[in-house]
């Protein structure tokens, strides 16, 4: 389908007005999420207004408004039972709550792409790879860069508790130093480590501490609504292949240091998109 071959642009119309959006949380992305995240696929989605996303901008004192106040705006699926609070001047505010937003899975944006390219070129200069291998990897890296803002590379993530920030940090390289490559495989590895903890240990896990004191209980409840990493990957990423998930976990534990690491990471991304494309094409064909 052509829809999976096209880049999702940032400038889009929402309710008759044009805005700049984070592509993964834009109106076109939410049209896609509404098609694929059905209650039959994931019953938990039924708690959120996926078919009616809203802006959710922080103002002050723990309150948020449904207004586009950023240069790059994001839309969120808010809980169906959410009640707006109203102050004395008549403006409607939200309090902090669980909310879903879109997230880019494998990050090959303008900041990550040069990191990978430099690793590859350094390997070529050091004669670790030849020119043909360099050009092949460059070609595949360009493909991944073009796929960065593609529906196949978008998934939902829980925004309350800053899961996207935790994913961005990735693996710990040394004391208080993280990789910051925003890798899906590393995120799956970290989530798997969380799901292997007992109930008591989960409360002090890094992902929960990263959420902050006002959101940690909400995030813990959300994560615990999935039984394990395989359940999470099936419902959020549409990946029901345990062998592939286990390969993601194994690879996600290791930092990307050399050309072989970059090549392997690229191949994981391509395989992931191929798996999702088959699933989404089947879902879309049923909805036509």
Secondary structure, DSSP 8 states (H G I E B T S, - for coil): -GGGTS---SEEEETTEEEEB-GGGSHHHHHHHHHH--TTT-GGGGGB-TTS-B--EEEETTEEESS--SSSB--BEEBTT---EE-TTS-EEEE---EEEEEESS--STTHHHHHHHHHHHHHHTTSS-HHHHHHHHHHHHHHHHHTTSGGGEEEEETTTTHHHHHHH-SEEETTEE-----HHHHHHHHHHHHTS-HHHHTT-HHHHTT-TTTHHHHHHHHTTS-SHHHHHHHHS----HHHHHHHHHHHTS---SHHHHHHHHHHHHHHHHHHHHHHHHHHHHH-
